[in-house]
Amino acid sequence: MSELEILDRRLRQLEDREAIRELIARYGPLADAGMANELAALWTEDGIYEIVGFSKAVGHAEIAGLIDGPVHQALMADGCAHLLGPVSIALHGDEAEARGHSVVFRHDGEGFAAHRVSANRWSLRRTPQGWRVTHRANALLDGTEAARLLLGRAS
């Protein structure tokens, strides 16, 4: 492999990592603004959003439904902030996996309190529209094995 090919490969990997970080960073503001369809478009058409122990949404309509649904709408009515990352990214050609944390803060009348602290594993695929999520699994960091498995560490 020539030096130019090596540099081209390294540049593509950096661009891919940045595109994936940007995609994940977009989730929080879209969720907090209630932009359900735009948030769902971060996934592939058949993508899955799994909230371990709560729900599993498949496809854009169901994922958007999580944001438009009563649980998320009540969270937004109180005031909330979804913060994600940083994430660790493993690239495998046109597929990738990102692992990291998320925290949802909820306004409680006197300030903000951590409402949900979770482990996340994102599976992603390069599409003609750019990187998209094929599966996001999210599990509470409540001492159970589910969250450790998502982060890559079982008990």
C-alpha positions as a Markdown table, in Angstrom:
| # | Residue | x | y | z |
|---|---|---|---|---|
| 1 | Met | 0.0 | 0.0 | 0.0 |
| 2 | Ser | 1.4 | 3.4 | -1.0 |
| 3 | Glu | 1.9 | 6.3 | 1.4 |
| 4 | Leu | -0.9 | 8.1 | -0.4 |
| 5 | Glu | -3.3 | 5.1 | 0.0 |
| 6 | Ile | -2.4 | 4.9 | 3.7 |
| 7 | Leu | -3.2 | 8.6 | 4.2 |
| 8 | Asp | -6.4 | 8.3 | 2.2 |
| 9 | Arg | -7.5 | 5.3 | 4.4 |
| 10 | Arg | -6.6 | 7.2 | 7.6 |
| 11 | Leu | -8.5 | 10.3 | 6.5 |
| 12 | Arg | -11.6 | 8.2 | 5.6 |
| 13 | Gln | -11.5 | 6.6 | 9.1 |
| 14 | Leu | -11.3 | 10.0 | 10.7 |
| 15 | Glu | -14.2 | 11.3 | 8.6 |
| 16 | Asp | -16.2 | 8.2 | 9.4 |
| 17 | Arg | -15.6 | 8.6 | 13.2 |
| 18 | Glu | -16.5 | 12.3 | 13.0 |
| 19 | Ala | -19.7 | 11.6 | 11.1 |
| 20 | Ile | -20.8 | 8.9 | 13.6 |
| 21 | Arg | -20.0 | 11.3 | 16.6 |
| 22 | Glu | -22.1 | 14.0 | 14.9 |
| 23 | Leu | -25.0 | 11.6 | 14.3 |
| 24 | Ile | -25.0 | 10.6 | 17.9 |
| 25 | Ala | -24.7 | 14.2 | 19.1 |
| 26 | Arg | -27.7 | 15.1 | 17.0 |
| 27 | Tyr | -29.9 | 12.7 | 19.0 |
| 28 | Gly | -30.2 | 14.8 | 22.2 |
| 29 | Pro | -31.2 | 18.2 | 20.7 |
| 30 | Leu | -33.7 | 16.4 | 18.5 |
| 31 | Ala | -35.2 | 14.5 | 21.4 |
| 32 | Asp | -35.4 | 17.6 | 23.6 |
| 33 | Ala | -37.1 | 19.6 | 20.8 |
| 34 | Gly | -39.6 | 16.8 | 20.2 |
| 35 | Met | -38.5 | 16.5 | 16.6 |
| 36 | Ala | -39.7 | 12.9 | 16.3 |
| 37 | Asn | -39.4 | 12.4 | 12.5 |
| 38 | Glu | -36.0 | 14.0 | 12.3 |
| 39 | Leu | -34.8 | 11.9 | 15.2 |
| 40 | Ala | -36.2 | 8.7 | 13.6 |
| 41 | Ala | -34.4 | 9.6 | 10.4 |
| 42 | Leu | -31.1 | 8.9 | 12.2 |
| 43 | Trp | -32.0 | 5.2 | 11.9 |
| 44 | Thr | -32.2 | 3.1 | 8.8 |
| 45 | Glu | -35.8 | 2.4 | 7.7 |
| 46 | Asp | -35.7 | -1.0 | 9.5 |
| 47 | Gly | -33.6 | 0.3 | 12.4 |
| 48 | Ile | -34.3 | -0.7 | 16.0 |
| 49 | Tyr | -34.2 | 1.4 | 19.1 |
| 50 | Glu | -34.3 | -0.9 | 22.2 |
| 51 | Ile | -34.7 | 0.5 | 25.7 |
| 52 | Val | -33.9 | -2.6 | 27.7 |
| 53 | Gly | -36.8 | -3.4 | 30.1 |
| 54 | Phe | -39.0 | -0.7 | 28.7 |
| 55 | Ser | -39.7 | -0.9 | 24.9 |
| 56 | Lys | -38.4 | -1.8 | 21.5 |
| 57 | Ala | -39.3 | 0.3 | 18.5 |
| 58 | Val | -38.6 | -1.0 | 14.9 |
| 59 | Gly | -38.7 | 1.4 | 12.0 |
| 60 | His | -39.1 | 5.1 | 11.6 |
| 61 | Ala | -42.8 | 5.3 | 12.6 |
| 62 | Glu | -42.3 | 3.4 | 15.9 |
| 63 | Ile | -39.1 | 5.3 | 16.8 |
| 64 | Ala | -40.9 | 8.6 | 16.2 |
| 65 | Gly | -43.7 | 7.2 | 18.3 |
| 66 | Leu | -41.4 | 7.0 | 21.3 |
| 67 | Ile | -40.8 | 10.8 | 21.1 |
| 68 | Asp | -44.4 | 11.6 | 20.4 |
| 69 | Gly | -45.6 | 9.2 | 23.1 |
| 70 | Pro | -46.9 | 10.2 | 26.6 |
| 71 | Val | -43.7 | 9.2 | 28.5 |
| 72 | His | -41.4 | 11.4 | 26.4 |
| 73 | Gln | -44.0 | 14.2 | 26.1 |
| 74 | Ala | -44.3 | 14.3 | 30.0 |
| 75 | Leu | -40.5 | 14.5 | 30.2 |
| 76 | Met | -40.5 | 17.4 | 27.8 |
| 77 | Ala | -43.3 | 19.2 | 29.6 |
| 78 | Asp | -41.2 | 19.1 | 32.8 |
| 79 | Gly | -38.0 | 20.2 | 31.0 |
| 80 | Cys | -35.3 | 17.8 | 30.0 |
| 81 | Ala | -31.9 | 17.5 | 28.5 |
| 82 | His | -30.5 | 14.4 | 26.8 |
| 83 | Leu | -26.7 | 14.2 | 26.9 |
| 84 | Leu | -24.8 | 11.5 | 25.0 |
| 85 | Gly | -21.1 | 10.6 | 24.8 |
| 86 | Pro | -18.3 | 10.6 | 24.4 |
| 87 | Val | -18.4 | 7.3 | 22.5 |
| 88 | Ser | -15.8 | 4.8 | 21.6 |
| 89 | Ile | -16.1 | 3.8 | 17.9 |
| 90 | Ala | -15.0 | 0.6 | 16.2 |
| 91 | Leu | -15.1 | 0.8 | 12.4 |
| 92 | His | -15.5 | -2.3 | 10.3 |
| 93 | Gly | -15.7 | -1.0 | 6.7 |
| 94 | Asp | -19.3 | 0.1 | 6.1 |
| 95 | Glu | -20.4 | -1.0 | 9.5 |
| 96 | Ala | -19.5 | 0.4 | 12.9 |
| 97 | Glu | -20.2 | 0.1 | 16.6 |
| 98 | Ala | -20.2 | 2.9 | 19.2 |
| 99 | Arg | -20.4 | 2.4 | 22.9 |
| 100 | Gly | -20.8 | 5.0 | 25.6 |
| 101 | His | -23.1 | 6.6 | 28.1 |
| 102 | Ser | -26.2 | 8.8 | 28.1 |
| 103 | Val | -27.7 | 10.9 | 30.8 |
| 104 | Val | -31.2 | 12.4 | 30.8 |
| 105 | Phe | -31.7 | 15.3 | 33.1 |
| 106 | Arg | -35.2 | 16.3 | 34.2 |
| 107 | His | -36.3 | 19.6 | 35.7 |
| 108 | Asp | -37.8 | 18.9 | 39.1 |
| 109 | Gly | -39.0 | 22.4 | 40.0 |
| 110 | Glu | -35.9 | 23.5 | 41.8 |
| 111 | Gly | -33.3 | 22.5 | 39.3 |
| 112 | Phe | -32.2 | 19.6 | 37.2 |
| 113 | Ala | -31.7 | 16.0 | 38.5 |
| 114 | Ala | -30.3 | 13.0 | 36.6 |
| 115 | His | -33.4 | 11.1 | 35.6 |
| 116 | Arg | -31.8 | 8.2 | 33.6 |
| 117 | Val | -28.2 | 7.2 | 33.4 |
| 118 | Ser | -27.6 | 4.5 | 30.8 |
| 119 | Ala | -25.1 | 2.4 | 28.8 |
| 120 | Asn | -25.5 | 2.5 | 25.1 |
| 121 | Arg | -24.4 | 0.4 | 22.2 |
| 122 | Trp | -25.0 | 1.8 | 18.7 |
| 123 | Ser | -24.7 | -0.4 | 15.6 |
| 124 | Leu | -24.4 | 1.7 | 12.4 |
| 125 | Arg | -24.2 | 1.3 | 8.7 |
| 126 | Arg | -22.9 | 3.6 | 5.9 |
| 127 | Thr | -25.8 | 4.3 | 3.6 |
| 128 | Pro | -26.2 | 6.5 | 0.5 |
| 129 | Gln | -27.5 | 9.2 | 2.9 |
| 130 | Gly | -24.5 | 8.8 | 5.2 |
| 131 | Trp | -24.1 | 6.8 | 8.5 |
| 132 | Arg | -27.4 | 5.6 | 10.0 |
| 133 | Val | -28.2 | 3.6 | 13.1 |
| 134 | Thr | -29.3 | 0.0 | 12.6 |
| 135 | His | -29.7 | -0.7 | 16.3 |
| 136 | Arg | -29.4 | 1.3 | 19.5 |
| 137 | Ala | -29.6 | -0.6 | 22.7 |
| 138 | Asn | -29.9 | 1.5 | 25.9 |
| 139 | Ala | -29.9 | 0.0 | 29.5 |
| 140 | Leu | -30.0 | 1.7 | 32.9 |
| 141 | Leu | -26.7 | 1.6 | 34.8 |
| 142 | Asp | -28.5 | 0.2 | 37.8 |
| 143 | Gly | -26.0 | -2.6 | 38.7 |
| 144 | Thr | -27.6 | -5.2 | 36.5 |
| 145 | Glu | -25.7 | -7.1 | 33.9 |
| 146 | Ala | -27.6 | -5.6 | 30.9 |
| 147 | Ala | -25.7 | -2.3 | 31.0 |
| 148 | Arg | -22.3 | -4.0 | 31.5 |
| 149 | Leu | -23.0 | -6.2 | 28.4 |
| 150 | Leu | -23.7 | -3.2 | 26.3 |
| 151 | Leu | -20.4 | -1.6 | 27.4 |
| 152 | Gly | -18.6 | -4.8 | 26.6 |
| 153 | Arg | -18.0 | -6.0 | 30.2 |
| 154 | Ala | -20.0 | -8.9 | 31.6 |
| 155 | Ser | -19.8 | -9.8 | 35.3 |
